[in-house]
Amino acid sequence: MTFGMTFGNIVGIITVITTISDAFYVPEASPVGRRVSTQASVDGESQVLRFIEPKSGRPVVLVGAMHYNPQSISLSEDIVKGLAESRSLEAVVLESCSTRWEKGEELRAQMTESEEALYSAVFENEMQAAAAVAEQYDRPIILGDQPIEITDKRIKQSVVATLKDLTSPLNGGWSRIADDTKIALGVLTGTSPEPRLSCEAGLTLRDFFDFSLVISSPVSMLRYPLSIFVRYPVFALNLVVLLLAVTFLPEFSHAVLPGFEFADNLAPDAVSESGVAGESVAQYALSVVSSLAISAIETAVFGRILLNPILAERNVALADSIVEACSKPGADERTVVAILGMAHCNGVKGLIEAR
């Protein structure tokens, strides 16, 4: 298998596409014909974090979702429905912003009734389900995410800054990358004072690999990219171009540098049995160094994008929205429910508890 399509590269690209897409995720604002069921059991539940917001003393429930996953849809609906029925629901906070929410409404406004019904069935999601129940019980729906315009701007700034730092090793560029990597590790472990991605008593691997969630994941994998193509065709096309560029990188290298091979392309007998190894070994070593350099660039760029503008910074915005919802006048015992992507839950909980 060529360097451009190693398992690590495939996983890396899929992770980046999924995580970046999460920032552009558009929930449906006007669900059609949704089924409403009973509240999920608190005992042994997965993908749910329950705690008390320190300042207001109000209960908070974070529902960690795999977007478009039937299990997450059912869980979000169940939690909101159960609290609403018992008059214990204060508000529902969604991982969305006004721009993305209005985008969904505008898209629906252009559809016929039959097209809208089909669209809702194909792109059924957890925020749609939670919003439907909140509307049914006349409870506030809060769009708690950072505006997509800011996220988009920060992603571009992060990419440009990283590329500049990579080409400026003598001007502190690599040191800045190393510092960010150190902070990132602290963010992941919860030991950094920076916006955190982890917390005590947060979601664990058991939540991420829950059987019901995993068995339903193929639906998410189909709906997610399809929804991006429908709503953001230009953005989706750019992601496809990125994937193709990585896939055909070795072929491109042949055209630009005839005779050059990436490490994964060299056959085992490239270092010949007869000892004619000098040039082959040098070529192999060069290809290995090139492969490692490209992998380092991918890690630096993708790492900064994933940890800062897409996860950590949005965690702050989501935490602020939840705290604000908790601080509004009302019955203190009523619960604020937030429907979030699973990757955000531990960080948001950690930020709220640290205030």
N, C-alpha and C positions, 0 to 999 in steps of 0.2 A: 504494500500500500504506500503511496507517495506521501511525502511530508505534508502536502496540502490537505490530505484527507485522513490523517491519523485520528484515532479515537479521541484523543485529547482535544484536537482542533474542532472536531464535530461537536463534542460536548460544550466546548467553550463558546462556539458560535451560537448553538441553541440556547445556552444560558443567557448570552448577551441579548439575543433577539427576544427571548421571553421576558427578561427583566426590563429592557428598554420599552417593549410593548406594554408592560405594566404601567409605565408612566403615561402612555397614550390610551389606556383602557377606557372605553366609553360605555358606561352602564346604560341600560334602557330605562327611560323615564316613564313610559306609559305601557306597563305590562298588559297582556291580553289573556284572559281566561286562566289565571294562575290558580293552582290548587293550594289550599292552606291546611296545614296539619297541626298536630299538637306539639308542645314544647319538648325538646330533647331532654333526656335525663341528665341531671347534674352529676350524678355518681358515675365516674369512669368515662365522662365525655371527652372527646378528642377535639383538637383545633379550637379550644375555647379557653380564654383566660378571664378569671373573675377576681376582682380586687376592689379596694376602696380608694377613691381619689382623696389624697391627704388633706387638702385645704377645705373642701366642701363636705367631706365625709360621705359623699354620694357613691353608691355602688356603680361600678363600670364593668361591662362585659365586652371583651374583644373577641370577635369571631374571625378566626383565621381561615381564609378561603383560598382555594385553587380556582382561579377565575374560570367560569363556565362549567365547573365540575358539578354534576348532579348531586353528589354528596354535599358539597358546599352550599348549593342552592337550597336543599332541603334543611340543612342545619341552620342557615341564616333565617329562613322562614320560620322554622320551629321556635328558635330562641325569641325572636321578635313577637311572634304570635302568643307564646306562653306568657310573656311579661305584659303584653297589651291586654290580654284577657283578664289578668289578675289586677289590672289598673296599676301596674308597677313600672310601666314604661314612661320614661321622661322624654327621650328623643333618640333618633337614629342618626348616627354619623356615618357618612359614606366616603370611601376613598375615591373621591371625584372632585372636580372643580366646576364652576359655572360654565366655562367654555366647553368642556367635554360633555357635560350634561345637556347643554343646549344643542350641541352637535347631534346627539341622539334624537332630540325632539324635532330638529329640522329635518333629519333624515326620514323620520316617520311621517312628517307632514306632507312629504312628497309621494307617499305610498297610497295605494288603494286599500280598502279594508281587508281584502284577501291577501294582498302583499304584506300588510302589516302583521296579519295573523301568522303567515309563514315565517316572516322575519323574526317574530317573537319566539316562535317554536325553535328555529334554528339557532338563534343567539340568546337563548334563555340563560340568565345568569343570576348570581346571588344578590347583587344590588337591586336588580329589578324585583326580586322576590321580597326583599326586606322593605323596599320603598312601597310596594303594593300593600303590605300589611300595615305599615305606618300610616299610609293614606286612609286605609279602611277604618282605622281607629283614631283618626284625626290627631296624630302625633307629629311633632316637628321632624322634618328631614333636613339634615345639615350636610352641605357639601364641604367636607373638611380638608381636602387635599390642597397642596400648593398649586397655584395657577399653572396650567400647562405651558403658558408662554414663558414663565420664569424657569421651569424645568428644562424646556427646550434650549433656552439661552445658556443655562448653566452647563448642560451637556456639551454644547459647542465650545464654551470657554474651557471646560475641563480637557477636552480633546486637544485643543490648540495649545494650552499650557503644557500638557504632557509631551506633545511632540517637540515643543521648544526646549523643554528640559532634557529630553533624550539627546538632542543635538548640541547641548551646551554642558558637557561634563566638566569643563574647567571653570565655568561660571556658576557653579553651585546647582546646576540642573539635576545631576544625578543624586546629589545630597537631598534635594527637595523631594525627589521620588522616594529615596530611602526613608526620609522622615514621614512622608505620607503612608508608606508601607508600614512603618512602626505604629503610626496612629491607627491605621486600618486594623492591625492585629489587636490593638487595644480596644478598638470599637467592637470587634468580633467577640472578644473575651469579656467585655464589660469593665475593663480596668482603666480605660481612658476617660479623661474628663470631657472629651469631645462628644458630640451627639452619638448616642450608643445604639448598637444593633442587637444588644442582648440584655438580659436582666436575670434576677433570681426568680426561680419558680416560673420560668417561661415555657414556651412550646419546646418540645424535644423531638428527637428523631421518631419517636413513637407516633407523634401527631402527624409528621410529614409522611410516614409510611403506614398510616392506618389502612387496613385492608379495604374498607369501603371507599376511601379516597383514591387509593391506587387502582382499584378495579374499574373506577369510573374515569381515570385519567385520560384514556384514549379519546373520550368525548371532548375534554378540554383541549387536547392536542390538535383536534380537528377544528373545533370552533374558534380557537384563539387566532391562528394565522389567517383563517378565512375572514374573521371579523376585521382584522387589520387591513386586508385587501379591499374589503367593501368600504370601510370608512376612510382609510388613508392610503389610497392606491400609490401615490408617489413615494410615501415613506416605505411602504411594503416593497416597492420596486427597488429602492436603495438597499434594503436588507438582502434581497435576492442577489443583487449585483455584488454585495460584500461576500456572500456565501460562494458565489461563482468564482470570485477573485481568489479566495483561499483555496477552492477546489482545484483550479487550473494554474496555480502559481508555478508548479514545476514545469508545465508545458510552456509557460511564458518565459521561464528562465532559459529554456532551450533556444527559443527564438532570439533572445537578447544576447545570451552568452552560450554560443554553440559549444557543445562538449561538456558544459557544466552540469553536474548532477547533484540533487539534494541527497543527504545521507541515506534516507529511506529507499532511494532509487538504486543505490549501488548494490549489485549482486554480491553474494558471499564470496564469489571467486574473483571480485574486483581486486582484492589483494591476492595475487596469483600464487598458486601452489609452487611454482617454479622459482619463486623468489624475486620476480620482477615486480617489486613492491614499492620502490621509492616514489615514483610519480603517483601511483594509485593510493598509497597511504597519505601522501600530501593532499591529494584531491579529496580523499575521504575525510581527513581532519578539517580541511577548509569547509566542506559541506556540513560537517557536524557543528562547527562554530557558527556558520550561517544559520543553521536551523535553530540553534540555541538563542542566537541574537534575535531572530524573528519571534521566537516564543517569548523572549523577555519583553519585546515591544508590545506584543499582544497582551501579556499579563499586566504591564504597566498601564497601558491605555484602558483596557477593559476594567482593571481593578479600580482605577480612579473613578471611572464612569459609574460602575456598579455601586461603590461604597458611598460616594459623596452626593452628587446631584440626584441620583435615582433612589437611593435608600435613605441615607442619613439625613439629608436636608429635608426630604419629604416627611421623614419621621417627626421632625420638629414641628412642621406645619400641622400634621395630623394630631400630635399630642396637644398642641395649642388649642385646636378646635374642640377636642374632647374636654379639656379643662374648662374652656369657655362655656361649653354646654352644661357642664356640672355646676358652674357658678351662677347660672341663671336662677331667679327666684322660682320656687316650687317645692313640692313635697320632697324633703331630703332623702326619703327612703326609695324614691323612684330611681330607676336604673337608666343610665345612658349606655346604649349599645352601639358599638362601632364595627362595621363590616370592612375588614381590611385584607389585603393580600397577606398570606402567611409570613412572608419575609419581613413584613413591617411590625408584626405583633410584639415580639420581644423588645425591640428598640423603643416602640411607643410606650409600652408598659414601663420600661426602665426610666424613660424620660419623665413620665408622670410621677412615678414614685420618688424620683430624686429631687423633686421640687420642694 
